[in-house]
């Protein structure tokens, strides 16, 4: 499930090599993506612009999937974890959902919805899904 020609490659900023790890725990429900976006806006400003933009887009898409498909309601917890790696940044979104098997988008091009994992596949260097008592979808963005 790796993208052979990632478009998230950018020149790293001076701060890129710093060892950073951030975590947010929030409740699910319809406002979860908005809460995560606000959190990212206050925490990810040190990243190169393209990486920050892709991080914001992909993370919020995955949180939205947690709410829609993982059925993470206001009584459930969604966790977002970010950490730098030797080659870039890894983000992970987890929820209490049962998990899923990735499938190709099966909607007409002009029909809304179903673009979240398509975007992850195209913008991330690597991504995957892990399941145990929670479902975790992770992706990595590379710094050139």
N, C-alpha and C positions, 0 to 999 in steps of 0.2 A: 504494500500500500504506500510505497514511497514515491514521491514525485521526482522523476529523473532530472528535470530542469527547473529547480525551484526559482520562483520569482521574488522570494523574500531575502535575497542576498543583497546586502548593503555594506558600505564601509562602516566599521564600528566607531563609535565615539570614544573619547578618552576614558569614559567611565565603564565601557563595555566589560573589561576584564575584572571588574570588581565582583567579589563573591556576594551575590544577592539572592535572597529567598524571601518571598512574601506569601502570605496566606490570608484568605478571606473566608469566613463562614457566614452564610446568610440564609434566611428562610427562602423557600421557593415562592411560587405564586406569580401572578402576572407582572409584578413590579421587580422581580429578581434581576432581569437583564438591565434595567435602568440603575439599580443599586450597584451592580457590578461595573457598569460603565463609569459611574461617578467615582467609584473606588479606583479603577484603572487610571482615570484622568488625573487623580491626585498622587498616584504611585509610580507611573510609568514614564514620566517626563524626561528621565535621564536616558531613555533609549533613543537610538537614531529614528528619525521621523517615520521612515517606511516600516520599520519593525514595530514601532508604537502603533501605527495605523493598522497594520495587519493583526497585531495582538488584540487590539480593541475589537476589530471586526470578528475575528474567529472566536475569541472567548465569549463575546456576547451571543454569537450564533449558537455556541454549545450550551450556554446557560439557557437560552430560549428552547433548545431541544430538551434540556432537562425538565423544563416546565411542561412543554407540549407532549413530548413522547415518554419521558420518564415520570410524568405526572407528579412532579415535585410541587406540592401545594404549600400553603403557608404553614402547615404543621411539619413540613420536611426541611431538611438541611441540604443546601448546596454548598460545596466547598470549591474554591478556586485557589490553585497553587501556582506560583511562578518561581522559577529559579534559573539562574544563569548556568550555562554549561561551558565546556571548553570551546565550543564552536558557535554558541548562540544563546538562545533562550528556550526553555521548555515551559509550557503551560498545561495545566490539567484541570478539568472540571469533573467533579464527581457528584453523584446523586444516588438516592436509594432505589432507583428504578431497576427493573429486571434485566436490563441490557438489551442488545439487539445485534443483528447481523447486518453489516453495511450492505446496501443495495443500490443499484443504479437509479438515478432519478428517472421516474416514469411519467412525468407530467409534460404537457406541451410547453414549449419554450416561453410562451406568453402567460402561462398559468402561474400564479404566485405560489411561493412555498417550495420547500424541498431543495433549497440551494445551499444549506449550511455545510453539509459534508462535501459537497462539490467544491465549495470555496476552500475548505480545509485541505482537500486533496491537491488543489492547484497552488495554494500559497505556502503550504508548509513543506519543510525539508523532509520530514517524516511525521507520521501520526499513527495512532493505534487505539485499541479499546482493550481494557482490562476489566474483569469481573470477579468479584467475590461477594461480600455482603453489600457492596456498592458497585455501581458502574462508573468507571473512569474513562473519559476520552481525553487523550493527550495529543499535543502536537509540538513540534520544534521548529523555530524560525532560526535561520542561519545568519550570521554576520560574515561578510566576505573578508 
